[in-house]
Amino acid sequence: MEGKIESVQVFGRKKNATAVAYCKRGNGLIKVNGTPIELVEPEILRVKTYEPVLLLGQQRFANVR
């Protein structure tokens, strides 16, 4: 029996810093450290975080939380 993947967790490292991304089925709201992406400051960080959505299209992320 095939199991459905309910969520994905990935991480990346640079020097001593570690970034973790956790994706699961949801309503399309993207959060960074618990904050909606629209409230992330400075704006350049918001744009950098939003890059995958812009490249793949918002439809691909419609059910991601």
N, C-alpha and C positions, 0 to 999 in steps of 0.2 A: 504494500500500500504506500502510495506516494504521500509524503507530508508537505503541506503548504508552508512556505516561509512566511511567518507573520511579521518579522522585523529583521532589520539589518543594522549592525553596528560596525563602523570602520574607524580607524584612527590613522593619524599621520604625525610624524615627529620631525622637528627641526631644532638642532642644538639641544637644549634642555626642555623645550616646550613640547607638549603633546596636545593635539586637537582630536576630539572625539565627535563623530557624527552618528546619530541614532535616528533611523527612519522606520516608521511603521504606518500602517493604513490609518487614515484620518480624514480631515476635512480640507486639506490643502494649506493650512496655516503653518508658516515656517517660523521657527523660534530660534534665537541665539541666546544661550544661557538663560532660557526661560522668558526672554523678552521677544515680542513680535518683531519681525525683520524691519517693519516700517519705522520702528523707534530706535534702531541701532545707529549710534553716532560714533565717529564722524561718517559722513556720507560715503566716502571712499570704501570703508569697510562694508557698508550695506551693499554697494555695487559689487564688490568682490565676492561677497557671500551669495548674491543673487545670480552670479554668472552661470552656474549649471542650469538654472531655470530658464535663463534667456537663451542659452545654447540649444537645449533640448525642447523647449516650448512648455508653456504653462499647462497644456493638456496632460503631459506626462507626469506632472506633479499634482494633479487635481485631487488624488486620494492619499496624498502623503501627509503625515503629521509629524 
